[in-house]
């Protein structure tokens, strides 16, 4: 039996460049949990240099800092989310949730004919 058809919506936020999306949001969630960009990168199987570039590009595109970093030393380094990052994650998650709910409804309405076509073609 074939899988049900479905839509897969993905949200990316742009200024003059792509600056926020599912990857940035996930990376920031890991930083929040692990208090380290290096640990967050590792959790995502991503090179630290790539994670740093992702954050830097997002900050440049958005026009504000997402992380406050402390370099290593006696007590080690770390990173914490800025208040702006927390607001972006929250707004992004809320937007995605609403968009997916609307998208699911629209998909069901628009492709309501699909099951009848499959039945007709398998009869």
C-alpha positions in Angstrom: 0.0 0.0 0.0 1.3 3.5 -0.9 1.9 6.1 1.8 -0.6 8.8 2.2 0.3 12.0 0.3 1.2 14.9 2.4 2.8 18.4 2.2 6.1 19.3 3.9 6.3 23.0 4.8 9.6 24.5 5.8 10.0 28.1 6.9 13.0 30.3 6.3 13.2 33.9 7.2 15.0 36.4 4.9 16.2 39.9 4.9 18.4 40.5 1.9 19.8 37.0 2.6 18.5 33.9 4.3 19.0 34.5 8.0 16.8 32.2 10.1 15.3 28.8 9.6 15.0 25.3 11.0 18.7 24.7 11.2 19.5 28.0 13.0 16.6 27.4 15.4 17.8 23.9 16.2 21.4 25.0 16.7 20.2 27.7 19.1 18.0 25.3 21.0 21.1 23.0 21.5 23.2 26.0 22.6 20.5 26.9 25.1 20.5 23.3 26.4 24.3 22.7 26.4 25.6 26.2 27.0 28.1 25.8 24.2 28.2 26.4 20.5 30.9 23.7 20.2 28.7 21.1 22.0 25.6 22.2 20.0 27.5 21.7 16.8 28.7 18.3 17.9 25.1 17.3 18.9 24.1 18.2 15.3 27.1 16.4 13.7 28.3 19.7 12.4 31.7 21.2 12.4 32.2 24.0 14.9 33.4 26.3 12.1 30.2 25.7 10.2 28.1 26.3 13.3 30.0 29.5 13.9 29.4 30.6 10.3 25.7 29.7 10.6 25.3 31.9 13.7 27.5 34.7 12.3 25.5 34.8 9.0 22.2 34.8 10.9 23.3 37.6 13.2 24.5 39.6 10.2 21.2 39.1 8.3 19.1 39.9 11.3 21.1 42.8 12.6 21.5 41.6 16.2 23.4 39.1 18.3 22.0 35.7 18.9 24.7 34.5 21.3 26.7 35.9 24.1 30.0 33.9 24.2 32.6 33.6 26.9 36.0 32.4 25.8 37.7 29.5 27.5 39.9 29.9 30.6 40.0 28.7 34.1 36.3 28.0 34.3 36.0 27.1 30.6 34.0 29.0 27.9 30.4 28.8 27.0 27.6 30.5 25.2 24.1 31.7 26.2 21.2 32.9 24.0 20.5 36.6 23.9 17.0 37.9 24.7 16.7 38.6 21.0 17.5 35.0 20.1 14.8 33.8 22.6 12.3 36.1 21.0 13.2 34.9 17.5 12.9 31.2 18.4 9.6 31.8 20.1 8.2 33.8 17.2 9.6 31.3 14.7 8.0 28.4 16.5 4.7 30.2 16.9 4.7 31.1 13.2 5.6 27.6 12.1 2.9 26.1 14.3 0.2 28.4 12.8 1.4 27.9 9.3 1.4 24.1 9.6 -2.1 24.1 11.0 -3.3 26.3 8.2 -1.3 24.3 5.7 -2.8 21.0 6.9 -6.3 22.3 6.5 -5.6 23.8 3.1 -4.0 20.6 1.9 -7.0 18.5 3.0 -9.4 20.9 1.2 -7.3 21.2 -2.0 -6.5 17.5 -2.3 -9.8 16.1 -1.1 -10.2 14.4 -4.5 -7.1 12.3 -4.1 -8.6 9.3 -2.3 -11.4 9.0 -4.9 -8.8 9.0 -7.7 -6.8 6.3 -6.0 -9.9 4.1 -5.5 -10.9 4.6 -9.1 -7.5 3.7 -10.4 -7.2 0.6 -8.2 -10.7 -0.7 -8.9 
